Amino acid sequence: MTDFARQRAALADVVAIPVTPFTESDQIDQERYRALVRRLLTAGVQALTPNGNTSEFYALSPEERRAEVELTLAEVEAAGADAQVLVGVGLDVPTAVASALEARAAGAAMVMVHQPVHPYVSQDGWVDYHRAVAEAVPDIGVVPYLRNPAIEGAALARLGDACPNVIGVKYAVPDVVRFASVARDAGLDRFVWVAGLAELWAPSYFVSGATGFTSGLVNVAPEVSLALRDALRAGDHAAAMRVWELIRPFEELRAAHQSANNVTVVKEALAALGLCRRELRPPSTVLPPGERERVATMVKGWRLP
């Protein structure tokens, strides 16, 4: 029986969500995408999530989502890296299951199941949704992306009992007390708990039981995200908060207006560094010129404390 040790170790780390660069004709810029993934691997990133929210998952076609998986896996293989690929899947149940099967066939080690896109979600229905995906791919790891504060730890425990391959939870509810309670009710050691709200929330979530965190910022400055990881692993709260203070303006800009510019700010920073075009797809938009300058100044002035 698979113990998923490598997958669990990769989740207890910086889980990078690569951006999707587009060409002037609004196609995936495959060369730049591979270059961005290669940059992450060279920096030492151990977990990559193609088709995550920072990848503009909901703005990609099924063919583009498949291409992103293939490009990611090809770059990991070419680099000879030990990184684990955690493919984002979701939408309706048949689509999520089909995408998980495609990810497994392509060679991915895990899938991350996006929060169900439905206005009415019951506890049992949430379990059934994830169980359908997990049972379709019992030999790879499955990680629910939990953004719904109504889902209780007991529901996660039921899912874990039914599906041993559900190995982690990407928890993205902005409530540390809720997270601590859900993690303990579900099983603190049963799952790898990933702080799904990125660097700003990582210190408080680590205190409450998380051992990994997701990141879009890592696309821009891998060394900053990895420095935060190292400080958190060492239990050096003061060092972690120095990194936190450094990146706080950047992350707060991403979180403003109900995270309207979450991906926008990351792509703008990459554009300032000459690594990616800034263009996104609706319903996201590029930043106005004044804020572009602010992001460029912010990123170029980063120095690790």
Secondary structure, DSSP 8 states (H G I E B T S, - for coil): ----HHHHHHHSSEEE-----B-TTSSB-HHHHHHHHHHHHHHT--EE-TTSGGGTGGGS-HHHHHHHHHHHHHHHHHHT---EEEEEE-SSHHHHHHHHHHHHHHT-SEEEE-----S---HHHHHHHHHHHHHH-TTSEEEEEE--TT--HHHHHHHHHH-TTB-EEEE--S-HHHHHHHHHHH-TTTSEEEETT-TTTHHHHHHTT--EEEESGGGT-HHHHHHHHHHHHTT-HHHHHHHHHHHHHHHHHHHHHHHTTHHHHHHHHHHHTTSS-----TT-----HHHHHHHHHHHHT----
